[in-house]
Amino acid sequence: MNPPPIITDPLVLFMPSGKRGRFPKGTPVLDAARQLGVYVESVCGGRATCGRCQIEVQEGQFAKHKITSSLDHISPIGPKEERYDRVRGLPEGRRLSCSATIEGDLVVDVPQDTVINAQVVRKDADTRHIERMPAIQLCYVDVEEPDMHKPLGDLDRLKAALVREWGFGALDADFHLHADIQRILREGNWAVTAAIHRDRDTERARIIAVWPGLKNEAYGLACDIGSTTIAMHMVSLLSGRVAASAGISNPQIRFGEDLMSRVSYVMMNPDGREAMTKAVRQAVSELVDKVCAQGNAQREDILDSVFVGNPIMHHLFLGIDPTELGGAPFALAVSDAVSCCASDIGIELNRGARTYLLPCIAGHVGADAAAVTLAEGPHRQDRMMLIVDVGTNAEIVFGSSKRVVAASSPTGPAFEGAEISGGQRAAPGAIERVRIDPQTLEPRFRVIGSELWSDEPGFAEAVSGTGVSGICGSGIIEVIAEMFLAGIISEDGVVDGALAAKSTRIVQTGRTFGYVLSDGEPRITITQNDVRAIQLAKSALYAGTRLLMEKMGTDHVDAIRFAGAFGSFIDPKYAMVLGLIPDCDLDAVSAVGNAAGTGARMALLNRSYRREIEDTVRRIEKIETAIEPRFQEHFVNAMALPNKVDAFPNLQKQVALPERQASAGAETGGPPRRRSREERAARRNRT
């Protein structure tokens, strides 16, 4: 046990963590960091050979912290650092914390890069970095040579050296090492690097890999298995840098576009589960090859992996039949986090590599939603945050540090272009942005693959290779919202056929009317059925959200986060005009991209995040929308644009919503709603 600090001992502050403490003069800076729980990488065990433990001393008077820091308060450069600088080069102003000792008050900066230009993995480039405490640790150690008078085996002497030099308790070792340990020790001249795995503080550490000499890099995988796309990052476990990233279409699409169709495929085909499991694992294997080639690494260099996905992807990846998720009570085979060897699920990495899957929240709220929760942290803050992952089955998480609830809502495939007459997946040529002139009803739009709008010079030439082929999810949301703002459709979603006298864009399609968005080839028309499909989808999502708000006893949302690839392209204003999400300050609504991938990286780089999300998921309350009596009422109200009963005061500060009126050709249910003075003023000010 370390003696208690003395008030006259030097005070040391580590940045950017802000952790501080007093230490006797002569204490190595690395030891001080470890005692305070500040993560400073060290592979060589203080031999000043790996160069991972670099720090910088900040000079000056730091009044806020009551510290005067100086280069005179750290020991002079010694022989070990001189040797390292001579052989490998030490950047100006850097010191090796394993060799430098504390001689006075210090402000120590732990740089966010290393000599190999590693970068810290960030959720957002300017806001937050992931502090590293991975489940894998590389330890360089000298092992005693065999001695006839000490008949201890080579592997046992390695364990003893690790206990002695690195402070481990009892150590276990993977069985595959038994056959190779003697060769490795002799190749390394009795100096080796061991990879130690310990996911939980309470479990025995285990040797999973050994290399002769100094091994100065190891990698992990963070992978989000989506129903449409699989995204993978290869990350340095030592520095946190993202060494490579790659994505691939989920080959399971050939078995079914949406999740329920894939469950049906399993139910209808005896070998359906095996076929889909094989397909997704092969895709993951292809991605491993891609990131290894991109990051100049070998499969044997990968020691850990974290996977997330919705419950059906989660089960199929593990080789579990997802049939029970196809109907009530939507029973998961396993909901807790899963830890295993990568080889157990057919992923060929280092023979000792481990795999971790985050826990699932509920039958249709999976490990991907748990990863998004980990990344965005509603459970860490006081404000009420809503997280929405829009897809064929929307996953919704809502709450704060006091309480978190979650649900799923069956939005269907309309937002992905299915069930829409001109709909398609996001691809070059698809309309992604739409604006409609409220006076002339003429549209202008932008397609994927070009930055030009359709009314700008050069647009035709810019899209000549792809044409205007259809409309994707973000475009569908915008065109319906713009049609509402321009008065083409009523709040009930009915296309006003009377406007055909004003604009040739309004055309009759059978017994109803539609709006011609693009009059080229193919002709893209937003039909009445298209509007209804979007209304049904957005109503399901909003009703699920409103139900969670009710359960939390609140009528407001402080912040909204759109997760997933689709969410990255949704304009928050149009999502709110449509009534896809509840009213909120638009400045507090943002897209967080592949936050599931960010959560996976957090769990990969810091095992304390694994414990955090496991504990959080156990406390999240799961709401089953299918059996909630109020869901249908919220659904019906949400069919109106933006909503029949809920107010949108924050939205009305920035957007003039049309006067509520009876649907064209429909009977009125009462007098039109009177607009407030604020709404009328906003309408006058609309540009």
Solvent accessible surface area in square Angstrom, and as a share of the most:
residue,aa,sasa,rsa
1,M,240,1.07
2,N,95,0.49
3,P,105,0.66
4,P,111,0.70
5,P,90,0.57
6,I,107,0.54
7,I,135,0.69
8,T,115,0.67
9,D,18,0.09
10,P,8,0.05
11,L,18,0.09
12,V,0,0.00
13,L,2,0.01
14,F,0,0.00
15,M,67,0.30
16,P,67,0.42
17,S,48,0.31
18,G,35,0.34
19,K,79,0.33
20,R,101,0.37
21,G,16,0.15
22,R,76,0.28
23,F,11,0.05
24,P,69,0.43
25,K,137,0.58
26,G,39,0.38
27,T,19,0.11
28,P,41,0.26
29,V,0,0.00
30,L,6,0.03
31,D,56,0.29
32,A,0,0.00
33,A,0,0.00
34,R,117,0.43
35,Q,91,0.41
36,L,45,0.22
37,G,44,0.42
38,V,10,0.06
39,Y,55,0.21
40,V,13,0.07
41,E,13,0.06
42,S,6,0.04
43,V,0,0.00
44,C,1,0.00
45,G,38,0.36
46,G,22,0.21
47,R,55,0.20
48,A,2,0.02
49,T,47,0.27
50,C,1,0.01
51,G,1,0.01
52,R,13,0.05
53,C,2,0.01
54,Q,10,0.04
55,I,0,0.00
56,E,44,0.20
57,V,16,0.09
58,Q,66,0.29
59,E,106,0.47
60,G,34,0.32
61,Q,146,0.65
62,F,58,0.24
63,A,80,0.62
64,K,177,0.75
65,H,40,0.18
66,K,175,0.74
67,I,2,0.01
68,T,74,0.43
69,S,2,0.01
70,S,24,0.15
71,L,96,0.48
72,D,124,0.64
73,H,51,0.23
74,I,10,0.05
75,S,17,0.11
76,P,120,0.76
77,I,91,0.46
78,G,22,0.21
79,P,110,0.69
80,K,92,0.39
81,E,1,0.00
82,E,95,0.43
83,R,97,0.35
84,Y,5,0.02
85,D,68,0.35
86,R,175,0.64
87,V,110,0.63
88,R,108,0.39
89,G,30,0.29
90,L,25,0.13
91,P,57,0.36
92,E,176,0.79
93,G,55,0.53
94,R,28,0.10
95,R,23,0.08
96,L,0,0.00
97,S,0,0.00
98,C,19,0.11
99,S,30,0.19
100,A,0,0.00
101,T,28,0.16
102,I,0,0.00
103,E,62,0.28
104,G,10,0.09
105,D,46,0.24
106,L,0,0.00
107,V,3,0.02
108,V,0,0.00
109,D,37,0.19
110,V,21,0.12
111,P,20,0.12
112,Q,59,0.26
113,D,58,0.30
114,T,18,0.11
115,V,48,0.28
116,I,66,0.33
117,N,127,0.65
118,A,2,0.02
119,Q,112,0.50
120,V,7,0.04
121,V,2,0.01
122,R,90,0.33
123,K,60,0.25
124,D,59,0.31
125,A,78,0.61
126,D,130,0.68
127,T,100,0.58
128,R,72,0.26
129,H,60,0.27
130,I,3,0.02
131,E,63,0.28
132,R,33,0.12
133,M,74,0.33
134,P,14,0.09
135,A,4,0.03
136,I,4,0.02
137,Q,71,0.31
138,L,1,0.00
139,C,0,0.00
140,Y,34,0.13
141,V,0,0.00
142,D,65,0.34
143,V,7,0.04
144,E,90,0.40
145,E,107,0.48
146,P,68,0.43
147,D,60,0.31
148,M,188,0.84
149,H,167,0.74
150,K,121,0.51
151,P,129,0.81
152,L,90,0.45
153,G,39,0.38
154,D,11,0.06
155,L,21,0.10
156,D,65,0.34
157,R,18,0.06
158,L,0,0.00
159,K,49,0.21
160,A,42,0.33
161,A,1,0.00
162,L,0,0.00
163,V,60,0.35
164,R,138,0.50
165,E,72,0.32
166,W,35,0.12
167,G,65,0.63
168,F,17,0.07
169,G,50,0.48
170,A,58,0.45
171,L,9,0.04
172,D,39,0.20
173,A,15,0.12
174,D,12,0.06
175,F,168,0.70
176,H,33,0.15
177,L,6,0.03
178,H,95,0.43
179,A,94,0.73
180,D,42,0.22
181,I,7,0.04
182,Q,104,0.46
183,R,123,0.45
184,I,10,0.05
185,L,0,0.00
186,R,113,0.41
187,E,106,0.47
188,G,11,0.11
189,N,120,0.62
190,W,31,0.11
191,A,16,0.12
192,V,0,0.00
193,T,0,0.00
194,A,0,0.00
195,A,0,0.00
196,I,3,0.01
197,H,23,0.10
198,R,74,0.27
199,D,8,0.04
200,R,91,0.33
201,D,109,0.57
202,T,132,0.77
203,E,65,0.29
204,R,137,0.50
205,A,3,0.03
206,R,78,0.28
207,I,0,0.00
208,I,0,0.00
209,A,5,0.04
210,V,10,0.06
211,W,42,0.15
212,P,53,0.33
213,G,22,0.21
214,L,66,0.33
215,K,38,0.16
216,N,35,0.18
217,E,29,0.13
218,A,1,0.01
219,Y,14,0.05
220,G,0,0.00
221,L,0,0.00
222,A,0,0.00
223,C,1,0.00
224,D,22,0.11
225,I,4,0.02
226,G,21,0.20
227,S,27,0.17
228,T,40,0.24
229,T,70,0.41
230,I,0,0.00
231,A,26,0.20
232,M,0,0.00
233,H,33,0.15
234,M,0,0.00
235,V,0,0.00
236,S,0,0.00
237,L,1,0.00
238,L,6,0.03
239,S,3,0.02
240,G,1,0.01
241,R,52,0.19
242,V,46,0.26
243,A,18,0.14
244,A,3,0.02
245,S,47,0.30
246,A,22,0.17
247,G,42,0.40
248,I,37,0.19
249,S,78,0.50
250,N,1,0.00
251,P,35,0.22
252,Q,0,0.00
253,I,45,0.23
254,R,164,0.60
255,F,31,0.13
256,G,12,0.12
257,E,100,0.45
258,D,41,0.21
259,L,17,0.09
260,M,78,0.35
261,S,38,0.25
262,R,0,0.00
263,V,2,0.01
264,S,52,0.34
265,Y,66,0.25
266,V,12,0.07
267,M,119,0.53
268,M,156,0.70
269,N,45,0.23
270,P,139,0.87
271,D,89,0.46
272,G,0,0.00
273,R,57,0.21
274,E,85,0.38
275,A,33,0.26
276,M,0,0.00
277,T,6,0.03
278,K,126,0.54
279,A,3,0.03
280,V,1,0.00
281,R,56,0.20
282,Q,93,0.41
283,A,3,0.02
284,V,0,0.00
285,S,37,0.24
286,E,87,0.39
287,L,0,0.00
288,V,0,0.00
289,D,75,0.39
290,K,95,0.40
291,V,0,0.00
292,C,10,0.06
293,A,85,0.66
294,Q,113,0.50
295,G,13,0.13
296,N,140,0.72
297,A,11,0.08
298,Q,116,0.51
299,R,48,0.17
300,E,100,0.45
301,D,24,0.13
302,I,0,0.00
303,L,1,0.00
304,D,1,0.00
305,S,0,0.00
306,V,0,0.00
307,F,1,0.00
308,V,3,0.02
309,G,1,0.01
310,N,15,0.07
311,P,3,0.02
312,I,1,0.00
313,M,1,0.00
314,H,4,0.02
315,H,2,0.01
316,L,0,0.00
317,F,1,0.00
318,L,29,0.14
319,G,23,0.22
320,I,43,0.22
321,D,76,0.39
322,P,0,0.00
323,T,45,0.26
324,E,111,0.50
325,L,1,0.00
326,G,33,0.32
327,G,33,0.32
328,A,89,0.69
329,P,115,0.72
330,F,45,0.19
331,A,45,0.35
332,L,40,0.20
333,A,71,0.55
334,V,46,0.26
335,S,51,0.33
336,D,81,0.42
337,A,25,0.19
338,V,28,0.16
339,S,75,0.49
340,C,29,0.18
341,C,39,0.24
342,A,1,0.01
343,S,74,0.48
344,D,98,0.51
345,I,8,0.04
346,G,49,0.47
347,I,3,0.01
348,E,129,0.58
349,L,17,0.08
350,N,18,0.09
351,R,163,0.60
352,G,0,0.00
353,A,1,0.00
354,R,30,0.11
355,T,2,0.01
356,Y,2,0.01
357,L,3,0.01
358,L,0,0.00
359,P,4,0.03
360,C,2,0.01
361,I,5,0.03
362,A,22,0.17
363,G,13,0.12
364,H,27,0.12
365,V,3,0.01
366,G,0,0.00
367,A,0,0.00
368,D,16,0.08
369,A,5,0.04
370,A,0,0.00
371,A,0,0.00
372,V,4,0.02
373,T,0,0.00
374,L,0,0.00
375,A,0,0.00
376,E,17,0.08
377,G,1,0.01
378,P,0,0.00
379,H,21,0.10
380,R,99,0.36
381,Q,41,0.18
382,D,124,0.64
383,R,102,0.37
384,M,28,0.12
385,M,3,0.01
386,L,0,0.00
387,I,5,0.03
388,V,0,0.00
389,D,32,0.16
390,V,8,0.05
391,G,13,0.13
392,T,23,0.14
393,N,38,0.20
394,A,0,0.00
395,E,11,0.05
396,I,0,0.00
397,V,3,0.01
398,F,0,0.00
399,G,0,0.00
400,S,4,0.03
401,S,48,0.31
402,K,188,0.80
403,R,86,0.31
404,V,9,0.05
405,V,0,0.00
406,A,0,0.00
407,A,1,0.01
408,S,18,0.12
409,S,0,0.00
410,P,89,0.56
411,T,8,0.04
412,G,23,0.22
413,P,30,0.19
414,A,1,0.01
415,F,0,0.00
416,E,42,0.19
417,G,5,0.05
418,A,46,0.36
419,E,123,0.55
420,I,13,0.06
421,S,80,0.52
422,G,19,0.18
423,G,23,0.22
424,Q,45,0.20
425,R,81,0.30
426,A,73,0.57
427,A,38,0.30
428,P,83,0.52
429,G,0,0.00
430,A,0,0.00
431,I,0,0.00
432,E,24,0.11
433,R,41,0.15
434,V,0,0.00
435,R,63,0.23
436,I,7,0.04
437,D,61,0.32
438,P,50,0.32
439,Q,132,0.59
440,T,75,0.43
441,L,2,0.01
442,E,79,0.35
443,P,19,0.12
444,R,93,0.34
445,F,15,0.06
446,R,55,0.20
447,V,1,0.00
448,I,41,0.21
449,G,71,0.68
450,S,13,0.09
451,E,139,0.62
452,L,60,0.30
453,W,39,0.14
454,S,32,0.21
455,D,94,0.49
456,E,68,0.31
457,P,126,0.79
458,G,37,0.35
459,F,21,0.09
460,A,70,0.55
461,E,127,0.57
462,A,51,0.39
463,V,11,0.07
464,S,89,0.58
465,G,78,0.75
466,T,69,0.40
467,G,28,0.27
468,V,25,0.14
469,S,50,0.33
470,G,1,0.01
471,I,0,0.00
472,C,5,0.03
473,G,5,0.05
474,S,4,0.03
475,G,0,0.00
476,I,2,0.01
477,I,1,0.01
478,E,1,0.01
479,V,0,0.00
480,I,1,0.00
481,A,0,0.00
482,E,10,0.04
483,M,0,0.00
484,F,9,0.04
485,L,11,0.05
486,A,14,0.11
487,G,28,0.27
488,I,0,0.00
489,I,3,0.02
490,S,11,0.07
491,E,18,0.08
492,D,49,0.25
493,G,0,0.00
494,V,32,0.19
495,V,6,0.03
496,D,33,0.17
497,G,13,0.13
498,A,80,0.62
499,L,35,0.17
500,A,43,0.33
501,A,105,0.82
502,K,116,0.49
503,S,9,0.06
504,T,124,0.72
505,R,45,0.17
506,I,5,0.03
507,V,31,0.18
508,Q,119,0.53
509,T,50,0.29
510,G,63,0.61
511,R,234,0.86
512,T,57,0.33
513,F,53,0.22
514,G,0,0.00
515,Y,0,0.00
516,V,3,0.02
517,L,0,0.00
518,S,10,0.06
519,D,99,0.51
520,G,43,0.41
521,E,164,0.74
522,P,61,0.38
523,R,131,0.48
524,I,3,0.02
525,T,21,0.12
526,I,3,0.01
527,T,25,0.15
528,Q,17,0.08
529,N,118,0.60
530,D,4,0.02
531,V,0,0.00
532,R,81,0.29
533,A,15,0.11
534,I,1,0.00
535,Q,1,0.01
536,L,92,0.46
537,A,3,0.02
538,K,0,0.00
539,S,0,0.00
540,A,4,0.03
541,L,0,0.00
542,Y,5,0.02
543,A,0,0.00
544,G,0,0.00
545,T,2,0.01
546,R,44,0.16
547,L,2,0.01
548,L,0,0.00
549,M,5,0.02
550,E,63,0.28
551,K,74,0.31
552,M,31,0.14
553,G,71,0.68
554,T,25,0.15
555,D,115,0.59
556,H,92,0.41
557,V,8,0.05
558,D,52,0.27
559,A,0,0.00
560,I,0,0.00
561,R,34,0.12
562,F,0,0.00
563,A,0,0.00
564,G,17,0.16
565,A,79,0.61
566,F,37,0.15
567,G,0,0.00
568,S,47,0.30
569,F,108,0.45
570,I,8,0.04
571,D,37,0.19
572,P,35,0.22
573,K,67,0.28
574,Y,4,0.01
575,A,0,0.00
576,M,0,0.00
577,V,0,0.00
578,L,1,0.01
579,G,0,0.00
580,L,0,0.00
581,I,1,0.00
582,P,4,0.03
583,D,22,0.12
584,C,1,0.01
585,D,68,0.35
586,L,20,0.10
587,D,131,0.68
588,A,21,0.16
589,V,9,0.05
590,S,43,0.28
591,A,45,0.35
592,V,32,0.19
593,G,20,0.19
594,N,56,0.29
595,A,2,0.01
596,A,7,0.05
597,G,1,0.01
598,T,10,0.06
599,G,0,0.00
600,A,0,0.00
601,R,23,0.08
602,M,2,0.01
603,A,0,0.00
604,L,0,0.00
605,L,0,0.00
606,N,11,0.06
607,R,31,0.11
608,S,49,0.32
609,Y,39,0.15
610,R,3,0.01
611,R,64,0.23
612,E,48,0.22
613,I,0,0.00
614,E,7,0.03
615,D,67,0.35
616,T,2,0.01
617,V,10,0.05
618,R,151,0.55
619,R,137,0.50
620,I,5,0.02
621,E,71,0.32
622,K,87,0.37
623,I,24,0.12
624,E,68,0.30
625,T,8,0.04
626,A,78,0.61
627,I,136,0.69
628,E,38,0.17
629,P,119,0.75
630,R,98,0.36
631,F,29,0.12
632,Q,110,0.49
633,E,84,0.38
634,H,14,0.06
635,F,36,0.15
636,V,89,0.51
637,N,29,0.15
638,A,0,0.00
639,M,46,0.20
640,A,3,0.03
641,L,1,0.01
642,P,7,0.04
643,N,1,0.01
644,K,80,0.34
645,V,98,0.56
646,D,30,0.16
647,A,80,0.62
648,F,3,0.01
649,P,73,0.46
650,N,45,0.23
651,L,0,0.00
652,Q,33,0.15
653,K,155,0.66
654,Q,110,0.49
655,V,11,0.06
656,A,4,0.03
657,L,11,0.06
658,P,19,0.12
659,E,76,0.34
660,R,38,0.14
661,Q,106,0.47
662,A,44,0.34
663,S,10,0.07
664,A,39,0.30
665,G,95,0.92
666,A,52,0.40
667,E,169,0.76
668,T,91,0.53
669,G,93,0.89
670,G,39,0.38
671,P,125,0.79
672,P,93,0.59
673,R,92,0.34
674,R,203,0.74
675,R,15,0.06
676,S,48,0.31
677,R,188,0.69
678,E,124,0.56
679,E,13,0.06
680,R,86,0.31
681,A,33,0.26
682,A,20,0.16
683,R,110,0.40
684,R,179,0.65
685,N,113,0.58
686,R,77,0.28
687,T,169,0.98
